[in-house]
Amino acid sequence: MRTFQPLENVEYHDANPYAYPLQVDEHGRILRFALKPGQVVREHNAPHSPVYLFVLEGTGLFAGGDGVEREFGPFTLLTFEPGEQHEIRAQKEELVFLAFLHGSPIP
């Protein structure tokens, strides 16, 4: 068994959001995203996996396939279908969330 404390040693980068890989193997990956206020994870998708996001700290604007931004905060779970476009924007405070994906990022 492995354990993680997802809010310990959170690292932020000035230029861009930072995705720290907590767990990566052939079955899937868990990434911890850390965004400073105003930073954006630009629109993208995961073509071969659903994406599950769990907000740990802060408030952000999350847009799914419809392009409409909605505000969510701590303890919110968001799900995106495989191939669904999504974008995340930190608001006035730091934003930390986990992303869970299936499969390996390398085919």
BAFI-3210 file (N, C-alpha, C; in Angstrom, 3 decimals, decimal comma, padded with zeros to 6 digits):
// residues 107
n [1|2|3|4|5|6|7|8|9|10|11|12|13|14|15|16|17|18|19|20|21|22|23|24|25|26|27|28|29|30|31|32|33|34|35|36|37|38|39|40|41|42|43|44|45|46|47|48|49|50|51|52|53|54|55|56|57|58|59|60|61|62|63|64|65|66|67|68|69|70|71|72|73|74|75|76|77|78|79|80|81|82|83|84|85|86|87|88|89|90|91|92|93|94|95|96|97|98|99|100|101|102|103|104|105|106|107]
n.u [000,849|000,470|000,645|-000,581|-000,283|-002,023|-001,965|000,453|003,608|003,037|003,745|004,149|004,353|005,612|005,243|003,485|000,672|001,237|001,688|001,995|003,123|001,620|001,162|001,941|001,419|001,021|-001,691|-002,977|-003,062|-002,395|-002,537|-001,409|-002,548|-001,436|-002,272|-001,561|-003,232|-005,247|-003,951|-004,189|-005,267|-005,160|-007,657|-008,161|-008,047|-008,506|-008,079|-008,411|-009,364|-011,617|-011,799|-011,298|-011,733|-010,819|-011,387|-009,243|-008,304|-009,048|-010,771|-012,137|-012,728|-014,350|-014,639|-016,493|-017,324|-019,325|-018,313|-019,010|-018,135|-018,000|-018,182|-016,363|-015,449|-013,598|-013,760|-015,331|-016,251|-015,533|-016,425|-015,311|-015,972|-014,250|-012,263|-013,647|-013,539|-011,954|-011,330|-009,524|-009,518|-007,847|-009,068|-009,161|-007,521|-005,072|-005,302|-005,838|-006,008|-006,836|-006,229|-007,501|-006,793|-007,311|-005,224|-002,003|000,032|001,720|001,601]
n.v [-001,177|002,211|005,545|008,919|012,356|014,716|017,518|018,231|019,799|021,302|022,563|025,531|027,132|030,084|030,847|029,016|026,730|023,953|020,525|017,861|014,566|012,269|009,542|007,245|004,755|001,755|001,442|003,814|007,295|009,730|013,047|016,005|019,164|022,506|025,791|029,211|032,311|033,380|031,804|029,463|026,308|025,512|024,879|021,498|017,896|014,473|011,961|009,162|008,472|008,833|011,783|012,606|015,057|016,342|018,806|020,274|022,587|026,095|028,100|027,713|028,305|026,132|024,658|022,622|020,428|022,043|024,566|026,478|028,336|027,377|027,938|026,255|024,783|023,569|020,057|019,290|017,107|016,586|015,321|014,267|013,173|010,749|012,400|014,791|018,257|020,469|023,109|024,933|027,497|029,373|031,427|034,159|033,110|030,610|027,477|024,073|020,841|017,378|015,160|012,344|009,749|007,139|004,448|004,444|007,329|007,040|005,413]
n.w [000,000|-000,783|000,411|000,344|001,090|-000,054|000,222|001,230|000,907|-001,442|-004,598|-006,390|-009,550|-011,044|-013,754|-015,022|-014,514|-012,297|-012,590|-010,609|-010,577|-008,636|-008,701|-011,181|-013,490|-015,532|-015,338|-014,749|-013,759|-011,241|-010,740|-009,163|-009,339|-009,140|-008,981|-009,278|-008,369|-011,052|-012,982|-015,731|-016,861|-019,974|-022,512|-023,242|-023,819|-022,781|-024,766|-024,529|-022,044|-019,285|-017,247|-013,932|-011,580|-008,438|-006,204|-003,896|-002,517|-002,548|-005,064|-008,274|-011,799|-013,858|-016,977|-019,147|-021,867|-022,969|-022,835|-020,954|-018,150|-014,768|-011,280|-008,777|-005,628|-002,726|-002,101|-004,211|-006,796|-010,123|-013,317|-016,514|-019,778|-021,901|-024,277|-023,952|-024,065|-021,750|-019,379|-016,906|-014,500|-012,124|-009,496|-007,353|-005,461|-004,540|-006,230|-005,794|-007,020|-007,618|-010,329|-011,874|-014,063|-016,483|-017,617|-019,351|-020,045|-022,138|-025,144]
ca.u [000,000|001,134|-000,226|-000,231|-000,891|-002,026|-001,752|001,800|004,665|002,476|004,680|003,541|005,296|005,156|004,881|002,419|000,183|002,174|001,077|002,944|002,618|001,624|001,201|001,837|001,786|000,302|-003,130|-003,531|-002,216|-002,980|-001,740|-001,840|-002,374|-001,335|-002,366|-001,588|-004,381|-005,234|-003,380|-005,181|-004,962|-005,862|-008,567|-007,516|-008,855|-007,827|-008,861|-008,616|-009,685|-012,381|-010,983|-011,982|-011,038|-011,302|-010,841|-008,770|-008,201|-009,271|-011,953|-011,758|-013,739|-014,160|-015,490|-016,510|-017,558|-020,219|-017,563|-019,515|-017,362|-018,769|-017,305|-016,381|-014,452|-013,153|-014,548|-016,162|-015,768|-016,001|-016,089|-015,322|-015,952|-013,083|-012,319|-014,374|-012,700|-012,143|-010,385|-009,595|-008,947|-007,818|-009,636|-008,371|-006,692|-004,429|-006,213|-005,184|-006,948|-006,295|-006,775|-007,381|-006,988|-007,068|-004,232|-000,690|000,101|002,578|001,007]
ca.v [000,000|003,515|006,610|010,267|013,509|015,557|018,947|018,453|020,204|021,743|023,433|026,408|027,753|031,426|031,016|028,122|025,747|022,848|019,210|016,946|013,188|011,524|008,109|006,973|003,402|001,329|001,408|005,152|008,316|010,711|014,265|017,115|020,448|023,674|027,006|030,505|033,094|033,816|030,830|028,694|025,085|025,783|023,848|020,274|016,720|013,181|011,227|007,739|008,252|009,845|012,576|012,900|016,101|016,542|020,071|020,201|023,936|027,222|028,161|027,876|028,236|024,897|024,574|021,313|020,388|023,119|025,815|027,385|028,285|027,293|028,046|025,151|024,876|022,349|018,829|019,076|016,117|016,854|014,229|014,589|011,979|010,679|013,329|016,035|019,431|021,110|024,175|025,279|028,815|029,765|032,751|035,105|032,387|029,422|026,369|022,766|019,750|016,115|014,628|010,886|009,295|005,713|004,070|005,067|008,453|006,638|004,214]
ca.w [000,000|-000,784|000,907|-000,089|001,747|-001,251|000,469|001,765|-000,028|-002,721|-005,308|-007,389|-010,472|-011,392|-015,159|-015,486|-013,536|-012,117|-012,387|-009,973|-010,647|-007,376|-009,039|-012,614|-013,896|-016,734|-015,075|-014,668|-013,133|-010,338|-010,811|-008,301|-010,008|-008,269|-009,772|-008,601|-008,818|-012,444|-013,913|-016,482|-017,603|-021,233|-023,010|-023,725|-023,516|-022,652|-025,756|-024,245|-020,635|-018,565|-016,320|-012,672|-010,832|-007,078|-005,711|-002,513|-001,930|-003,436|-005,913|-009,667|-012,842|-014,609|-018,161|-019,791|-023,300|-023,407|-022,807|-019,925|-016,907|-013,524|-010,114|-007,823|-004,569|-002,052|-001,951|-005,390|-007,751|-011,483|-014,229|-017,937|-020,624|-022,786|-025,398|-023,646|-023,823|-020,451|-019,043|-015,484|-014,224|-010,710|-009,298|-006,560|-004,499|-005,098|-006,495|-005,804|-007,283|-008,107|-011,575|-011,986|-015,438|-016,721|-018,616|-019,401|-020,978|-023,251|-025,761]
c.u [000,890|000,139|000,309|-000,945|-000,933|-001,841|-000,397|002,746|004,126|003,423|003,924|004,646|004,727|004,606|003,644|001,883|001,170|001,411|002,148|002,375|002,735|001,778|001,039|002,279|000,946|-001,214|-003,769|-002,572|-003,062|-002,034|-002,302|-001,516|-002,357|-001,285|-002,334|-002,799|-004,208|-004,646|-004,471|-004,559|-005,810|-006,687|-007,787|-008,466|-007,948|-008,591|-009,205|-009,010|-010,715|-011,416|-011,846|-011,139|-011,672|-010,610|-010,490|-008,787|-008,488|-010,558|-011,495|-012,963|-013,397|-015,141|-015,362|-016,762|-018,465|-019,541|-017,999|-018,687|-018,300|-017,787|-017,496|-015,252|-014,178|-014,230|-015,565|-015,476|-016,386|-015,576|-016,241|-015,206|-014,653|-013,279|-013,041|-013,389|-012,995|-011,019|-010,612|-008,880|-009,011|-008,369|-008,681|-007,474|-006,051|-005,446|-005,408|-006,257|-006,195|-006,993|-006,474|-007,698|-006,673|-005,928|-002,954|-000,703|000,944|002,010|001,993]
c.v [001,235|004,536|007,961|011,273|014,605|017,051|019,244|018,835|020,575|022,768|024,220|026,957|029,098|031,522|030,227|027,280|024,585|021,568|018,268|015,529|012,472|010,029|007,970|005,540|003,023|001,336|002,788|006,117|009,232|011,899|015,289|018,412|021,560|024,920|028,219|031,282|033,569|032,826|029,960|027,412|025,203|024,583|022,691|019,114|015,520|012,228|009,788|007,446|009,260|010,590|012,884|013,924|016,224|017,776|019,926|021,558|024,980|027,090|028,400|027,876|027,035|024,898|023,185|021,457|021,483|024,481|026,807|027,220|028,279|027,294|026,851|025,329|023,534|021,273|018,626|018,054|016,425|015,696|014,702|013,285|011,928|011,618|014,632|017,164|019,980|022,109|024,560|026,607|029,089|031,181|033,610|034,445|031,198|028,293|025,075|021,712|018,523|015,751|013,136|010,499|007,814|005,543|004,872|006,246|008,123|005,358|003,064]
c.w [000,000|-000,246|000,449|000,804|000,682|-001,019|001,112|000,631|-001,408|-003,330|-006,373|-008,277|-010,895|-012,812|-015,572|-014,342|-013,459|-011,812|-011,852|-010,015|-009,304|-007,626|-010,545|-012,849|-015,110|-016,561|-015,040|-014,019|-012,257|-010,341|-009,836|-009,033|-008,969|-009,153|-008,862|-009,114|-010,263|-013,438|-014,523|-017,027|-018,864|-021,697|-023,637|-023,463|-023,324|-023,567|-025,386|-022,808|-020,156|-017,640|-015,107|-011,925|-009,457|-006,518|-004,234|-001,821|-002,986|-004,234|-007,338|-010,575|-013,714|-015,774|-018,758|-021,276|-023,823|-023,386|-021,749|-018,654|-015,705|-012,363|-009,182|-006,830|-003,934|-001,935|-003,069|-006,289|-009,107|-012,371|-015,673|-018,721|-021,432|-023,980|-025,128|-023,345|-022,429|-020,203|-017,590|-015,269|-012,720|-010,592|-008,465|-005,529|-005,195|-005,198|-006,560|-006,044|-007,765|-009,404|-011,630|-013,428|-015,537|-017,714|-018,551|-020,365|-022,206|-023,857|-025,902]
res [m|r|t|f|q|p|l|e|n|v|e|y|h|d|a|n|p|y|a|y|p|l|q|v|d|e|h|g|r|i|l|r|f|a|l|k|p|g|q|v|v|r|e|h|n|a|p|h|s|p|v|y|l|f|v|l|e|g|t|g|l|f|a|g|g|d|g|v|e|r|e|f|g|p|f|t|l|l|t|f|e|p|g|e|q|h|e|i|r|a|q|k|e|e|l|v|f|l|a|f|l|h|g|s|p|i|p]
***
